Amino acid sequence: MSDLAWVPQSCTLPTEERPLRVAEWDVLFSERLASSSRPEPFRLRLELAAGPGIEERVRDLAGRESGCCSFFTFTTTPGEDLIGLDIEVDAAHDAVLDALAVRTAGMQR
């Protein structure tokens, strides 16, 4: 899914930086994603394998993403073995969450 057509107009990240940000998420997910679920229509729940510096990396990336895509709400839940990352959107941005769920589906370790 290299096509970024699913990125909404409300995203303020400069267009040329979007592939780099997507790549950052992809690397994190490919290295650390243990499970994903969709407990609610507008919430995606990810469990990431913990490790040195991983919680900080997740928080940093989520913070930067919130800065350009204010429709996202990220909640990080630290744990000994797993770090929970809940990603929520409003109803107007459910297609973005759908695209993210599809993107992560094949990345579980």
Contacts in CASP RR format, 6 or more apart in sequence:
PFRMAT RR
TARGET T0000
AUTHOR 0000-0000-0000
METHOD contacts of the structure
MODEL  1
MSDLAWVPQSCTLPTEERPLRVAEWDVLFSERLASSSRPEPFRLRLELAA
GPGIEERVRDLAGRESGCCSFFTFTTTPGEDLIGLDIEVDAAHDAVLDAL
AVRTAGMQR
1 99 0 8 1.000
1 102 0 8 1.000
1 103 0 8 1.000
2 19 0 8 1.000
4 18 0 8 1.000
4 19 0 8 1.000
4 22 0 8 1.000
6 95 0 8 1.000
6 96 0 8 1.000
6 99 0 8 1.000
7 18 0 8 1.000
7 96 0 8 1.000
8 69 0 8 1.000
8 71 0 8 1.000
8 93 0 8 1.000
8 95 0 8 1.000
8 96 0 8 1.000
10 69 0 8 1.000
10 70 0 8 1.000
10 71 0 8 1.000
10 93 0 8 1.000
11 18 0 8 1.000
11 68 0 8 1.000
11 69 0 8 1.000
12 67 0 8 1.000
12 68 0 8 1.000
12 69 0 8 1.000
13 21 0 8 1.000
13 68 0 8 1.000
13 69 0 8 1.000
21 64 0 8 1.000
21 65 0 8 1.000
21 68 0 8 1.000
24 61 0 8 1.000
25 61 0 8 1.000
25 65 0 8 1.000
25 103 0 8 1.000
26 103 0 8 1.000
26 107 0 8 1.000
28 48 0 8 1.000
28 57 0 8 1.000
28 58 0 8 1.000
28 61 0 8 1.000
29 46 0 8 1.000
29 48 0 8 1.000
29 103 0 8 1.000
29 104 0 8 1.000
29 107 0 8 1.000
30 107 0 8 1.000
31 49 0 8 1.000
31 109 0 8 1.000
32 48 0 8 1.000
32 49 0 8 1.000
32 54 0 8 1.000
32 83 0 8 1.000
32 109 0 8 1.000
33 46 0 8 1.000
33 47 0 8 1.000
33 48 0 8 1.000
33 49 0 8 1.000
33 104 0 8 1.000
33 107 0 8 1.000
33 108 0 8 1.000
33 109 0 8 1.000
34 47 0 8 1.000
34 48 0 8 1.000
34 49 0 8 1.000
34 82 0 8 1.000
34 108 0 8 1.000
34 109 0 8 1.000
35 46 0 8 1.000
35 47 0 8 1.000
35 108 0 8 1.000
36 44 0 8 1.000
36 45 0 8 1.000
36 46 0 8 1.000
36 47 0 8 1.000
36 101 0 8 1.000
36 104 0 8 1.000
36 105 0 8 1.000
36 108 0 8 1.000
37 44 0 8 1.000
37 45 0 8 1.000
38 44 0 8 1.000
38 45 0 8 1.000
38 101 0 8 1.000
39 45 0 8 1.000
41 94 0 8 1.000
42 88 0 8 1.000
42 89 0 8 1.000
42 90 0 8 1.000
42 91 0 8 1.000
42 94 0 8 1.000
42 97 0 8 1.000
43 86 0 8 1.000
43 87 0 8 1.000
43 88 0 8 1.000
43 97 0 8 1.000
44 86 0 8 1.000
44 87 0 8 1.000
44 88 0 8 1.000
44 97 0 8 1.000
44 100 0 8 1.000
44 101 0 8 1.000
44 104 0 8 1.000
45 84 0 8 1.000
45 85 0 8 1.000
45 86 0 8 1.000
46 84 0 8 1.000
46 85 0 8 1.000
46 86 0 8 1.000
46 87 0 8 1.000
46 104 0 8 1.000
47 82 0 8 1.000
47 83 0 8 1.000
47 84 0 8 1.000
47 85 0 8 1.000
48 54 0 8 1.000
48 58 0 8 1.000
48 82 0 8 1.000
48 83 0 8 1.000
48 84 0 8 1.000
48 85 0 8 1.000
49 81 0 8 1.000
49 82 0 8 1.000
49 83 0 8 1.000
49 109 0 8 1.000
50 78 0 8 1.000
50 79 0 8 1.000
50 80 0 8 1.000
50 81 0 8 1.000
50 82 0 8 1.000
50 83 0 8 1.000
54 83 0 8 1.000
55 76 0 8 1.000
55 78 0 8 1.000
55 83 0 8 1.000
58 76 0 8 1.000
58 83 0 8 1.000
58 85 0 8 1.000
59 76 0 8 1.000
62 72 0 8 1.000
62 74 0 8 1.000
62 76 0 8 1.000
62 85 0 8 1.000
63 74 0 8 1.000
65 72 0 8 1.000
65 74 0 8 1.000
66 72 0 8 1.000
66 73 0 8 1.000
66 74 0 8 1.000
69 96 0 8 1.000
71 89 0 8 1.000
71 90 0 8 1.000
71 92 0 8 1.000
71 93 0 8 1.000
71 96 0 8 1.000
72 87 0 8 1.000
72 88 0 8 1.000
72 89 0 8 1.000
72 93 0 8 1.000
73 86 0 8 1.000
73 87 0 8 1.000
73 88 0 8 1.000
73 89 0 8 1.000
74 85 0 8 1.000
74 86 0 8 1.000
74 87 0 8 1.000
74 88 0 8 1.000
75 85 0 8 1.000
75 86 0 8 1.000
75 88 0 8 1.000
76 83 0 8 1.000
76 84 0 8 1.000
76 85 0 8 1.000
77 83 0 8 1.000
77 84 0 8 1.000
77 85 0 8 1.000
77 86 0 8 1.000
78 84 0 8 1.000
87 97 0 8 1.000
87 100 0 8 1.000
88 97 0 8 1.000
89 96 0 8 1.000
89 97 0 8 1.000
END
